[in-house]
Amino acid sequence: MKEPSQRGAPIEFWFDFASGYAYFAALEIEEVAARHRRTVAWRPFTLGAAFKITGARGLSRTPLKRDYARRDWERLARQRGVPFHLPENHPRTGLPAIRAFYHIERTDPLAAAALAKRLITGYFQDGLDTDDPAAIASAAASLGIDGDAILAGVGDPEVKAIARQQGEQGIARGVFGSPWIFVDGEPFWGSDRLPMVERWLESPW
Amino acid sequence: MKEPSQRGAPIEFWFDFASGYAYFAALEIEEVAARHRRTVAWRPFTLGAAFKITGARGLSRTPLKRDYARRDWERLARQRGVPFHLPENHPRTGLPAIRAFYHIERTDPLAAAALAKRLITGYFQDGLDTDDPAAIASAAASLGIDGDAILAGVGDPEVKAIARQQGEQGIARGVFGSPWIFVDGEPFWGSDRLPMVERWLESPW
């Protein structure tokens, strides 16, 4: 049995940088984790890789779903009182942002987590281009992360391979949507599921 | 301004008889409506028609999603303390069930609503075959609905046309998933959204 004061394993938070639902969850996931003495392991990946298996397309590329999703995101933003603006050229792949994250994570996981949150909120609040290494480096620099290291990392074949492998590992574990949360291996899909995640953290059933 | 005692327009509840998430919502939707002095307009349709537009496949026919959905349905059933058993040969099309519903609704909407709830709960609790007119007629008879009328209705070309047109009208209004709820025209997709539906019923934002 664990001591009550002992921290549990990190919550895994899998997401695509262009996922509107991941944005709303990203605004809350760290508070959810902290309430249960957990930390968050941010796990960016590209939904496109999962879509190759499920045959799905992105919400913003699917008739009917696209219109509903935009209306729903704006409704969620009004309900929660948070900004929400789809950037021009949405959806971006976010591949440079994913690579920047895993590059930084190798040496400084806390800085990488801060960068992940900064990039997804920047995308949906300020039009930050998650496909532009210079924009990512600038956002990183605002967090005290070396922008030149970002620029070197996003072009590094080894970093690209790590980023791709991380996504493949997630998909191999069943991840096919964004956001996707694992709590001690238990999977939860969708920002709507945060209340269920909280209950699971209190007491799995 | 409406008088507080005045009933609002019915909540529209669109669903596929083989949708696990619709089953969980079907167990709650009438109580949700009643708390806000509303009734429920049950609107069965076949998701297959929507999938032709969105390009999606049913959860139970999609790799990764299928496994997640089954785990999630069982988890929801345990959480809520309700039965849940996927019938053999899931997913059924439910076309005879849809036709039976719209046939009965022409003359007795309240009986049709009771039949809809009986058929979807029967499917997920007792293996009721929603593609078998005799099974549907038997379930209807248990509610005091004439079983012979059901058998005649499900084979009636006029009823088939009405059922198909109803589904087409839903899809034309943006319905692409199950369950799908309209509150005064505002769309909500998914059983997870019942709390948001309740808030909207209290006060739209």
Boltz contact constraints between the chains, C-beta under 6 A:
constraints:
  - contact:
      token1: [A, 53]
      token2: [B, 63]
      max_distance: 6.0
  - contact:
      token1: [A, 53]
      token2: [B, 64]
      max_distance: 6.0
  - contact:
      token1: [A, 54]
      token2: [B, 62]
      max_distance: 6.0
  - contact:
      token1: [A, 54]
      token2: [B, 63]
      max_distance: 6.0
  - contact:
      token1: [A, 54]
      token2: [B, 64]
      max_distance: 6.0
  - contact:
      token1: [A, 54]
      token2: [B, 65]
      max_distance: 6.0
  - contact:
      token1: [A, 62]
      token2: [B, 54]
      max_distance: 6.0
  - contact:
      token1: [A, 63]
      token2: [B, 53]
      max_distance: 6.0
  - contact:
      token1: [A, 64]
      token2: [B, 53]
      max_distance: 6.0
  - contact:
      token1: [A, 64]
      token2: [B, 54]
      max_distance: 6.0
  - contact:
      token1: [A, 64]
      token2: [B, 174]
      max_distance: 6.0
  - contact:
      token1: [A, 64]
      token2: [B, 176]
      max_distance: 6.0
  - contact:
      token1: [A, 65]
      token2: [B, 54]
      max_distance: 6.0
  - contact:
      token1: [A, 78]
      token2: [B, 205]
      max_distance: 6.0
  - contact:
      token1: [A, 79]
      token2: [B, 205]
      max_distance: 6.0
  - contact:
      token1: [A, 174]
      token2: [B, 64]
      max_distance: 6.0
  - contact:
      token1: [A, 176]
      token2: [B, 64]
      max_distance: 6.0
  - contact:
      token1: [A, 192]
      token2: [B, 192]
      max_distance: 6.0
  - contact:
      token1: [A, 205]
      token2: [B, 78]
      max_distance: 6.0
  - contact:
      token1: [A, 205]
      token2: [B, 79]
      max_distance: 6.0
